[in-house]
Amino acid sequence: MNRQTIRYAMAGCIAALAGAVMYAMVRLFVLAQRVDASILVVNVIAFAGIAGLLMYLTKKDRDLEEEELLKD
């Protein structure tokens, strides 16, 4: 995996996190709906999964950076 692909994936993760928050805000405040299972699933399970993927990508990016430093 190259660094450019990792950067795009990280940007996608951040956009997905923002989308999850916006989904909950629209459902709760704009549509004035009660908290239901879909909001909990999106904001707890999906948020944790996306955050885990983001942490993995950050580690992978750091490892590639260290590899480039040692190569030179």
N, C-alpha and C positions, 0 to 999 in steps of 0.2 A: 504494500500500500504506500503510495507516495504522499507527501505532505499536503499537496493541493487537494487530494481526495479527502484527507482527514479534515482539512479546514472546511470543505463544503459539508461534510457530514456533521461537523460541530455546529455550523450555522443552521443546518436543518433541525438538529436537536433543540437548539435555542428557539427556533420558530415553532416547533411542536410544543415546547413548554409554554410559550406565549399563547399559542392556540388553545391549549387546555385551560389556561386561566381565563381567556376570553370566552370560551364556551360556558364555563361556570358562571361568569359574570352576566352574560346575556341571559342564560336560563334563570338566574336568581333575581337579577335586578330589572332587566328590560321586560322579560316575559312574566315576571312576578310569580314564578313557579316555586313550589316547595323543593327541598332537597330530596332527591330520589337516588336510586341505585346508579343511574348513568353518570350523575355528577360525582358520586363517590368513586366509581370505577375510574373515570377519567382523571380525577384529581389525586387519587391515592395510588392506585396500581400503575396507571400509565405514567404518571409523573415520576414515580420511583423507577420504573423501567427506563424511561428516557434519561433520567439523571444518572443511572448506572451506566448506560451506553455512553453518555457524555464523559463520565469519569474514565471509562476505558479508552475512549478516543484521546483524551488529554494525556493519559499515560503513554499511549502509543506514539503520540506526537513528541513527547518528551524523550522517549527512547530513540526515535529517529534523529532527533536533534543531537543527542549524545553520540550516536553512531557517526553522524557527520563530523562532529568535533574530533572524534578519535581517528577518523579516516584521514583527515588533513594533516 
